[in-house]
Amino acid sequence: MILTAPLVTPEPVDCGGLLIIGDPHVGSRRPGRRVETDWPAPILAKLDACVEIANAGDLQAVFLGDLFDAPVEPDERLKARLVRLLKRFRRRPLANVGNHDIANAALSDGDTLATFALADVLDVVAQSGPVAQFRIDGRRIGLGMTPYGQPIPTSIAGHVPGAEASVWLTHYDIAFGASYPGAIAPFPIDACDLVVNGHVHASKPPIRAGETLWCNPGNITRQSTDLAGHEPCAWILGADLALRPVPLPHARDAFDLTGRLVRPARNAAAERLESTFVSLLEAEAPADLGRTDDAAYLREAMEARFAEEKTPKPLQALLRSLLAEAVERHGA
């Protein structure tokens, strides 16, 4: 089912809690530095574990967005495998819409995620608003979602009448720690106790803004080498609104790190490096990246910035490597 307008179940649904699943990025094309030859078996194994966890605990599975890595997945065999897997959830999963799920500004019939929703293997929230309410250990919890690209509300008072607590799911560039161009800082949302965000790939420490706690559990699929140390987990949300991680099966050494700095820098220089790289990407329109196969325009701008700011040589090497990886993924 595609939820194109705010919808709240007339009565709370009894369940053992919510199983929050961060951006799976299901896709037939393997990320360039992943070492597995049987891709996307690692993603499906994690989703299979999520099925077992949800069914064993009577949990409602909820995807934070980016179920798919591309708006249109061409591998029919993979889609059939995913349909069978999703049907094994005893409770039909709910899914927010991420930026990778859509080809245009909003979900449309041309997107694979829409086809899955129309086939009733999961319910997709295509419009920001209240979605459902659940009774968990006797407490009524209201749930709402905001898909990628839609405004996050500043108040949800009265959205879920009768709810004793409210949870909102987002898929957005939220500034957890280091600030990125275009990212927004967590802000208070009237009558909202908890926001759980997708889109930001790594797990981040929660941030409180007024009465609203913002959390970012991170992806279950590690696509880039900066996530080599990230532990993929699903997260159980109980009546107390605490998120409890459940580790999912994953390989310890999932990346080919040839030519990369293996030991990550954890200092101010690294933060400046990250900010510089993101700002360069933001400065170039998406179309500019595709002008040449090797992103020559962006590469020239990066080299000019290196010279202007006298960027240390090791940081230059890492940024060039990150750009090469971004170009590889863009062309995939």
PyMOL commands that set and color helices and strands:
alter all, ss='L'
color gray80, all
select helices_A, chain A and resi 41-57+76-87+99-101+112-118+225-227+268-283+286-289+296-309+313-331
alter helices_A, ss='H'
color red, helices_A
select strands_A, chain A and resi 2-3+13-15+17-21+59-63+94-96+123-125+129-136+139-146+165-171+194-198+204-209+212-216+233-237+243-247
alter strands_A, ss='S'
color yellow, strands_A
deselect
rebuild
show_as cartoon
